[in-house]
Amino acid sequence: MKKNPSNRSEYNYFALLGTRWNDNDIYGHMNNVVYYELFDTAVNKWLMTNDLLDIEKGKNIGLIVQSGCNFFSSLSYPEDIDVGIRVTKIGTSSVRYEVGLFRKRQQLSSADGFFIHVYVDRETKKPLPLDYTFKKALDTLLIEL
Protein backbone atom coordinates (compact mmCIF):
# COMPACT_ATOMS: atom_id res chain seq x y z
CA MET A 1 0.00 0.00 0.00
CA LYS A 2 1.34 3.41 -0.88
CA LYS A 3 2.41 5.84 1.79
CA ASN A 4 1.05 9.00 0.14
CA PRO A 5 -2.63 9.95 0.14
CA SER A 6 -4.64 8.70 -2.80
CA ASN A 7 -6.36 11.09 -5.17
CA ARG A 8 -10.11 11.23 -5.72
CA SER A 9 -9.49 10.56 -9.42
CA GLU A 10 -8.21 7.05 -8.57
CA TYR A 11 -11.72 5.87 -7.65
CA ASN A 12 -14.76 5.41 -9.86
CA TYR A 13 -17.31 4.77 -7.12
CA PHE A 14 -18.10 6.81 -4.00
CA ALA A 15 -20.42 6.27 -1.05
CA LEU A 16 -21.38 9.11 1.27
CA LEU A 17 -21.22 8.11 4.94
CA GLY A 18 -21.91 10.30 7.95
CA THR A 19 -19.92 10.29 11.14
CA ARG A 20 -21.60 9.88 14.51
CA TRP A 21 -21.23 11.63 17.85
CA ASN A 22 -19.60 8.59 19.45
CA ASP A 23 -17.01 8.22 16.66
CA ASN A 24 -14.80 10.87 18.29
CA ASP A 25 -12.43 9.77 20.99
CA ILE A 26 -11.23 11.73 24.01
CA TYR A 27 -8.72 13.58 21.78
CA GLY A 28 -11.49 15.01 19.59
CA HIS A 29 -10.87 12.97 16.45
CA MET A 30 -12.17 9.65 15.17
CA ASN A 31 -10.73 6.61 16.82
CA ASN A 32 -8.71 4.36 14.49
CA VAL A 33 -11.26 1.54 14.64
CA VAL A 34 -13.91 3.87 13.15
CA TYR A 35 -11.88 4.21 9.95
CA TYR A 36 -12.02 0.43 9.54
CA GLU A 37 -15.77 0.48 10.23
CA LEU A 38 -16.22 3.05 7.44
CA PHE A 39 -14.22 0.87 5.01
CA ASP A 40 -16.28 -2.19 5.87
CA THR A 41 -19.61 -0.32 5.79
CA ALA A 42 -18.97 1.26 2.38
CA VAL A 43 -17.92 -2.00 0.70
CA ASN A 44 -20.73 -4.05 2.21
CA LYS A 45 -23.25 -1.36 1.28
CA TRP A 46 -21.99 -1.55 -2.32
CA LEU A 47 -22.22 -5.36 -2.26
CA MET A 48 -25.80 -5.30 -0.94
CA THR A 49 -26.88 -2.53 -3.33
CA ASN A 50 -25.61 -4.66 -6.23
CA ASP A 51 -27.36 -7.82 -4.92
CA LEU A 52 -24.05 -9.59 -4.33
CA LEU A 53 -24.45 -10.12 -0.59
CA ASP A 54 -27.47 -11.28 1.36
CA ILE A 55 -26.38 -10.92 4.99
CA GLU A 56 -29.25 -13.01 6.35
CA LYS A 57 -29.68 -15.92 3.92
CA GLY A 58 -26.95 -15.79 1.29
CA LYS A 59 -24.85 -18.87 0.60
CA ASN A 60 -21.59 -16.93 0.50
CA ILE A 61 -20.08 -14.55 3.03
CA GLY A 62 -16.87 -12.53 2.88
CA LEU A 63 -14.25 -13.05 5.57
CA ILE A 64 -11.50 -10.47 5.97
CA VAL A 65 -8.14 -12.25 5.91
CA GLN A 66 -5.89 -9.18 5.72
CA SER A 67 -6.33 -5.44 6.26
CA GLY A 68 -4.38 -2.25 6.70
CA CYS A 69 -4.65 1.53 6.87
CA ASN A 70 -2.49 4.60 6.35
CA PHE A 71 -3.63 7.75 8.15
CA PHE A 72 -2.85 11.18 6.69
CA SER A 73 -5.16 13.67 8.42
CA SER A 74 -7.70 13.39 11.22
CA LEU A 75 -11.41 13.16 10.60
CA SER A 76 -14.04 13.89 13.23
CA TYR A 77 -17.74 14.23 13.92
CA PRO A 78 -19.78 15.97 12.44
CA GLU A 79 -18.16 15.39 9.03
CA ASP A 80 -19.74 13.57 6.13
CA ILE A 81 -17.14 11.43 4.40
CA ASP A 82 -16.87 10.56 0.71
CA VAL A 83 -15.67 6.96 0.66
CA GLY A 84 -13.98 5.92 -2.57
CA ILE A 85 -13.96 2.20 -3.35
CA ARG A 86 -11.84 0.38 -5.88
CA VAL A 87 -10.86 -3.21 -6.55
CA THR A 88 -7.25 -3.93 -7.40
CA LYS A 89 -7.28 -7.73 -7.56
CA ILE A 90 -9.92 -10.36 -8.23
CA GLY A 91 -8.92 -13.94 -7.44
CA THR A 92 -10.80 -17.21 -7.68
CA SER A 93 -12.58 -16.68 -4.34
CA SER A 94 -10.96 -13.47 -3.08
CA VAL A 95 -11.07 -9.74 -3.73
CA ARG A 96 -8.75 -6.93 -2.69
CA TYR A 97 -10.77 -3.80 -1.94
CA GLU A 98 -9.02 -0.46 -1.48
CA VAL A 99 -10.84 2.42 0.16
CA GLY A 100 -10.06 6.13 0.48
CA LEU A 101 -11.75 8.49 2.94
CA PHE A 102 -12.16 12.03 1.64
CA ARG A 103 -13.43 15.26 3.13
CA LYS A 104 -15.88 17.16 0.96
CA ARG A 105 -14.16 19.00 -1.89
CA GLN A 106 -10.71 17.63 -1.00
CA GLN A 107 -8.75 15.82 -3.69
CA LEU A 108 -6.37 13.92 -1.39
CA SER A 109 -7.54 11.30 1.06
CA SER A 110 -7.43 11.60 4.84
CA ALA A 111 -6.92 7.84 5.11
CA ASP A 112 -6.39 4.93 2.72
CA GLY A 113 -7.18 1.38 3.67
CA PHE A 114 -7.47 -2.04 2.15
CA PHE A 115 -8.85 -5.41 3.01
CA ILE A 116 -9.01 -8.77 1.33
CA HIS A 117 -12.26 -10.69 1.44
CA VAL A 118 -12.20 -14.42 0.88
CA TYR A 119 -15.71 -15.54 -0.02
CA VAL A 120 -16.70 -18.74 1.70
CA ASP A 121 -19.72 -20.97 2.11
CA ARG A 122 -21.75 -19.69 5.07
CA GLU A 123 -22.05 -23.18 6.60
CA THR A 124 -18.77 -24.93 5.81
CA LYS A 125 -16.52 -21.82 5.70
CA LYS A 126 -14.80 -23.37 2.66
CA PRO A 127 -13.80 -20.92 -0.13
CA LEU A 128 -16.35 -20.53 -2.93
CA PRO A 129 -15.34 -19.48 -6.44
CA LEU A 130 -16.80 -16.10 -7.42
CA ASP A 131 -19.47 -16.52 -10.08
CA TYR A 132 -19.68 -14.62 -13.37
CA THR A 133 -22.25 -12.09 -12.10
CA PHE A 134 -20.14 -11.27 -9.05
CA LYS A 135 -16.97 -10.82 -11.11
CA LYS A 136 -18.79 -8.71 -13.71
CA ALA A 137 -19.99 -6.32 -10.97
CA LEU A 138 -16.48 -6.20 -9.44
CA ASP A 139 -15.10 -5.24 -12.85
CA THR A 140 -16.90 -1.87 -12.50
CA LEU A 141 -14.62 -1.10 -9.53
CA LEU A 142 -11.44 -2.62 -10.97
CA ILE A 143 -8.56 -0.18 -11.36
CA GLU A 144 -5.05 -1.12 -12.37
CA LEU A 145 -2.45 0.94 -10.53
VOPAGU-2260 file (C-alpha; in pm, 1 decimal, decimal comma):
REM VOPAGU-2260
SITE   aa  ch    i         X         Y         Z
SITE  MET   A    0       0,0       0,0       0,0
SITE  LYS   A    1     134,1     341,3     -87,8
SITE  LYS   A    2     241,1     584,5     179,3
SITE  ASN   A    3     104,7     900,0      13,6
SITE  PRO   A    4    -263,3     994,7      14,1
SITE  SER   A    5    -463,9     869,5    -279,9
SITE  ASN   A    6    -636,5    1108,8    -516,6
SITE  ARG   A    7   -1010,7    1122,9    -571,5
SITE  SER   A    8    -949,0    1055,6    -942,0
SITE  GLU   A    9    -820,7     705,3    -856,7
SITE  TYR   A   10   -1171,8     586,8    -765,4
SITE  ASN   A   11   -1475,5     540,5    -986,2
SITE  TYR   A   12   -1731,5     477,1    -711,7
SITE  PHE   A   13   -1810,5     680,8    -399,9
SITE  ALA   A   14   -2042,4     627,1    -105,2
SITE  LEU   A   15   -2137,8     911,0     127,2
SITE  LEU   A   16   -2122,1     811,1     493,8
SITE  GLY   A   17   -2190,8    1029,7     795,0
SITE  THR   A   18   -1992,1    1028,8    1113,8
SITE  ARG   A   19   -2160,5     987,8    1450,8
SITE  TRP   A   20   -2122,9    1162,8    1785,3
SITE  ASN   A   21   -1959,8     859,3    1945,4
SITE  ASP   A   22   -1701,2     822,4    1665,5
SITE  ASN   A   23   -1480,2    1087,3    1829,2
SITE  ASP   A   24   -1242,7     977,2    2099,1
SITE  ILE   A   25   -1123,1    1173,2    2400,5
SITE  TYR   A   26    -872,0    1357,7    2178,3
SITE  GLY   A   27   -1149,1    1500,9    1959,1
SITE  HIS   A   28   -1087,3    1297,3    1645,5
SITE  MET   A   29   -1216,8     965,2    1516,7
SITE  ASN   A   30   -1072,7     661,3    1682,5
SITE  ASN   A   31    -871,4     435,8    1449,3
SITE  VAL   A   32   -1125,8     154,4    1463,6
SITE  VAL   A   33   -1390,8     386,8    1314,7
SITE  TYR   A   34   -1187,9     420,9     995,4
SITE  TYR   A   35   -1202,5      42,8     953,6
SITE  GLU   A   36   -1577,2      47,8    1022,7
SITE  LEU   A   37   -1622,0     304,9     744,4
SITE  PHE   A   38   -1421,6      87,3     501,1
SITE  ASP   A   39   -1628,5    -218,7     586,7
SITE  THR   A   40   -1960,6     -31,8     579,5
SITE  ALA   A   41   -1897,4     126,0     237,9
SITE  VAL   A   42   -1791,6    -199,6      70,1
SITE  ASN   A   43   -2072,7    -404,9     221,4
SITE  LYS   A   44   -2324,8    -135,6     128,0
SITE  TRP   A   45   -2198,8    -154,8    -232,2
SITE  LEU   A   46   -2222,4    -536,3    -226,5
SITE  MET   A   47   -2580,2    -530,2     -94,1
SITE  THR   A   48   -2688,5    -252,8    -333,1
SITE  ASN   A   49   -2561,2    -466,0    -622,7
SITE  ASP   A   50   -2736,1    -781,8    -492,3
SITE  LEU   A   51   -2404,9    -958,6    -432,9
SITE  LEU   A   52   -2445,4   -1011,5     -59,2
SITE  ASP   A   53   -2746,7   -1128,2     136,4
SITE  ILE   A   54   -2638,1   -1092,2     498,7
SITE  GLU   A   55   -2924,8   -1300,5     635,1
SITE  LYS   A   56   -2968,1   -1591,9     392,0
SITE  GLY   A   57   -2694,6   -1578,6     129,3
SITE  LYS   A   58   -2484,9   -1886,6      59,7
SITE  ASN   A   59   -2158,7   -1692,6      50,3
SITE  ILE   A   60   -2007,5   -1455,4     303,4
SITE  GLY   A   61   -1687,1   -1253,0     287,7
SITE  LEU   A   62   -1425,2   -1304,8     557,3
SITE  ILE   A   63   -1149,6   -1046,9     596,7
SITE  VAL   A   64    -814,5   -1224,9     591,4
SITE  GLN   A   65    -589,1    -918,2     571,8
SITE  SER   A   66    -633,2    -544,4     625,8
SITE  GLY   A   67    -437,6    -224,5     669,5
SITE  CYS   A   68    -465,2     152,9     686,8
SITE  ASN   A   69    -248,5     459,6     635,5
SITE  PHE   A   70    -363,1     774,8     814,9
SITE  PHE   A   71    -285,5    1117,8     668,9
SITE  SER   A   72    -515,9    1366,8     842,2
SITE  SER   A   73    -770,5    1339,1    1122,3
SITE  LEU   A   74   -1141,4    1315,8    1059,6
SITE  SER   A   75   -1404,0    1389,1    1323,1
SITE  TYR   A   76   -1774,0    1422,9    1392,3
SITE  PRO   A   77   -1978,2    1597,3    1244,5
SITE  GLU   A   78   -1816,3    1539,4     903,0
SITE  ASP   A   79   -1973,7    1357,0     612,9
SITE  ILE   A   80   -1714,2    1143,4     439,7
SITE  ASP   A   81   -1686,9    1056,2      71,0
SITE  VAL   A   82   -1567,0     696,2      66,1
SITE  GLY   A   83   -1397,7     591,5    -256,9
SITE  ILE   A   84   -1395,5     219,9    -334,8
SITE  ARG   A   85   -1184,2      38,1    -588,1
SITE  VAL   A   86   -1086,0    -320,8    -655,4
SITE  THR   A   87    -724,7    -392,6    -740,4
SITE  LYS   A   88    -728,3    -772,5    -756,4
SITE  ILE   A   89    -991,7   -1036,3    -823,4
SITE  GLY   A   90    -892,2   -1393,5    -744,2
SITE  THR   A   91   -1080,5   -1721,1    -767,7
SITE  SER   A   92   -1257,7   -1667,7    -433,9
SITE  SER   A   93   -1095,7   -1347,5    -307,6
SITE  VAL   A   94   -1107,4    -973,7    -372,6
SITE  ARG   A   95    -874,8    -693,4    -268,9
SITE  TYR   A   96   -1076,6    -379,5    -193,7
SITE  GLU   A   97    -902,4     -46,4    -147,9
SITE  VAL   A   98   -1084,4     242,0      16,2
SITE  GLY   A   99   -1006,5     613,0      47,6
SITE  LEU   A  100   -1174,7     849,1     293,8
SITE  PHE   A  101   -1216,1    1203,0     163,6
SITE  ARG   A  102   -1343,3    1525,8     313,2
SITE  LYS   A  103   -1588,0    1715,7      95,6
SITE  ARG   A  104   -1416,3    1900,2    -188,7
SITE  GLN   A  105   -1071,1    1762,7    -100,0
SITE  GLN   A  106    -874,9    1582,0    -369,2
SITE  LEU   A  107    -637,1    1392,2    -139,1
SITE  SER   A  108    -753,9    1129,5     106,4
SITE  SER   A  109    -743,3    1160,0     484,0
SITE  ALA   A  110    -692,1     783,7     510,8
SITE  ASP   A  111    -638,6     492,7     272,2
SITE  GLY   A  112    -717,7     137,8     367,0
SITE  PHE   A  113    -746,6    -203,9     214,9
SITE  PHE   A  114    -885,3    -540,9     300,5
SITE  ILE   A  115    -900,5    -877,5     133,3
SITE  HIS   A  116   -1225,7   -1069,3     143,9
SITE  VAL   A  117   -1219,8   -1441,8      87,6
SITE  TYR   A  118   -1570,8   -1554,2      -1,9
SITE  VAL   A  119   -1669,6   -1873,6     170,0
SITE  ASP   A  120   -1972,4   -2096,9     211,0
SITE  ARG   A  121   -2174,8   -1969,4     507,3
SITE  GLU   A  122   -2205,4   -2318,1     660,5
SITE  THR   A  123   -1877,0   -2493,4     580,5
SITE  LYS   A  124   -1652,0   -2182,5     570,4
SITE  LYS   A  125   -1480,0   -2336,7     265,6
SITE  PRO   A  126   -1380,5   -2092,1     -12,7
SITE  LEU   A  127   -1635,1   -2053,0    -293,3
SITE  PRO   A  128   -1534,2   -1947,8    -643,9
SITE  LEU   A  129   -1680,0   -1610,5    -741,9
SITE  ASP   A  130   -1947,1   -1652,2   -1008,0
SITE  TYR   A  131   -1967,9   -1462,2   -1337,5
SITE  THR   A  132   -2224,8   -1208,9   -1209,9
SITE  PHE   A  133   -2014,1   -1126,8    -904,9
SITE  LYS   A  134   -1696,9   -1082,0   -1110,9
SITE  LYS   A  135   -1878,7    -871,4   -1371,1
SITE  ALA   A  136   -1998,7    -632,2   -1097,2
SITE  LEU   A  137   -1648,5    -619,6    -943,6
SITE  ASP   A  138   -1510,3    -524,1   -1285,0
SITE  THR   A  139   -1690,1    -187,4   -1250,0
SITE  LEU   A  140   -1462,3    -109,9    -952,9
SITE  LEU   A  141   -1144,3    -261,7   -1096,6
SITE  ILE   A  142    -855,9     -18,5   -1136,0
SITE  GLU   A  143    -504,8    -112,4   -1237,2
SITE  LEU   A  144    -245,2      93,9   -1052,8
